[in-house]
Amino acid sequence: MSNVSPSPGTPMAASPLTRACLEIDEYAAGLGWDKPARLFALVDTARLKKQEPRLASQLGLDQDDAGKSSLTPIEQDTVPSGTPLDKFLGTIAWPDAVVGCALTVERLMLPPSAEASVPEGLSDKQLAKWVAGHPERQEVRITVAVLRDGSRESAVRLREKDSSTEVLTGGGLVPGLAEALAATFA
């Protein structure tokens, strides 16, 4: 379990959830590409400092952290490889102290212009193979964060534009993954 500390390059964001999502994206960017999915618990920083001062200190959360997000992302154990993500997420239950969660995962995506040419009737495995061979495919790292109250945020980073200034953000960018994460609080 490790705290995700904001890097100096992480831009200021309007909401604590957006800020946490971008901090996780920067953390994942620092680890490089071709990495497995990573799961994070989101905890209220002030509550963590008050209720668990020793843990907060171990995570590097000083009492005078002005300007840091009010949500602290804490990386969880490794997402098991070989287990479909939807099945893995279905096994998660969070304690009350966790106010949200986030997941970062790498995927191949096609531009909207290429989606019309997708052959019909392909299985998931066949579709993945078809996308992997498409000349317009894009490698992306997706970070999705949700809160118990239903708030959502996403950050999408293209491998070919691997820069914190090129990260796309928005609450509705990856609705299926956001739904799956929100279900971990049901």
N, C-alpha and C positions, 0 to 999 in steps of 0.2 A: 504494500500500500504506500503510495507516494503522493505528495502534494504537487499540483501543477502550478508552478510559479510563473507569473506573467513575465514575459521577456520585454526588454526595453522597446522592441519594435512593435509590440501589440498596440494597435490604435485604441484610443479612448472610444467607448461605445455608449449608446444612449441608456441601455438597461443593464442591470446586473447579469441577466441571463445571456444577453448578447456578448457582454464582456467575458463571461465564463466560457462561452462557446468559442470565442476567438482565442482565449488563453489556451484552451485544449488544442485548437488547430495549430497554434504556434509550437506547443509542446510536441505534437505529433510531427510537425515539420522538422523540428530539431533532431528527431530520431531517424529521419530519412524515409524513403519510399520502400515499398515491398515488405510492409510490416503487417502483422495480424491485426484484427479488430481489437480495440481497447475500450473498456467500460469504465465509467467514472460515476461515483456518487457525488452529488452536489449538496453541500451543507452550508448552513447559515454561518458566516464567519464570526459574527459577534457572539452568537450562541455557543459556537465551538470554543472560542476564547474564554467565555465565562464558565461553561460547564466542564471543559476539558483543557485547562490551561497547560498542563504538561504535554498533551498531544499537540496542542496548537503551537507550543514552543518547538517541539520536534519537527513540525511541518514548516517551521520558519515564519510563523505568523506572529510578528511582533505586535505589541500593544499599540504602537503608533503607526500603523500601516495606512495612513491617509492616502486616498487615491486608488487603493486596491479594490477589487470587486467585493461586494458583500456576500458573494457565493464563493466557496472554496471547492474546487474540483479535487477529488481524491481518487486516484487510480485504484481499481479493484484487481483481483486476481485475473490472470490471463483468461481470455475467452477461449474455450477449448476448440482446437482445430479439428476439423472433420465433423463437427456438429453444426447442423443448419442454424443460422442465426435466429430464426423465428422460434425454433424449438428451445434454444438456449435461453432466449429472453423470457419464454414461458415458464422457466424454472426459477425466476428471480422474484424475491420478496424483499422489500426494503424496510429497515426499522424506521420508527417515527422521526428520528433525528435527521434522516435524509429527506431534504426538501425537493430534490430533483435528481435526475441522472442524465448522463450523456454517453454517446457512443461515437467512436471514430472508426471508419472502415474505408477501405480502398475498393473502388469498382471501376468498370468500364462503362462509359456512356456514349450514346450516339447523339448528334445534334438533331433537333426537331426535323430538319430537312431529310434526314436519313430514315426516320421512323416509318415513313410511308412505304419504304421498300422492304420492310421486314416480312419474310415469308410467313404465311398463315399455317397454323397447325403444328408448330414446332413444340417439342417438349422443352422444359426449362434447360436441360443439358444441351439440346440442339441449339436453342436460342443463344445460350452463353457462347457456344462455339462459333455461331454465325457472327455475333457481335465482336468477338475477339479477332475475327478475320476481316472485319470491315475496315476499309481504308480511312474512314472518317471517325473512327472510334477515338475517344479521349479517356485517358486515365485520370481519375479524380480521387481525391480524399474527401470524404463527406464526414462532417461532424454534426450530430443532431443532439440537441439538449431540450429536455422537457422538465417542467415543474409539476408538483402535485396539483396546483391550481389550474392546470391545463395550458399554461404559457408554453410556447415552443419557439425554438430558434435553430437555424441551420447555418453552416458555413461549408462552402464548396471550394476546393482548391484544385485547379487543373495542374497536372504534372508539368505540362509544357509552359505554364506561367506560374512557376513555383515561387511566389513572392507574397508576403503578407499584404501588399497593396493591391493584389489581384484577386483576393478572396471575395467570393460572392456570399452575401448573407440574406436571410429572410426566413420568416417563420413557416412558410408554406413550400419551401423548395423540395423537401423530401417527406411528403405527408405519410406514406406507408411506414417508414421507419419511425417517424414521430409517434404514430398510432401504436406501434409495437412497444416503444419505450414507455408511453403513457400507460399502457396496459400493465406494466410491471408494478404500478401503484394501485391497481384495482383490487 
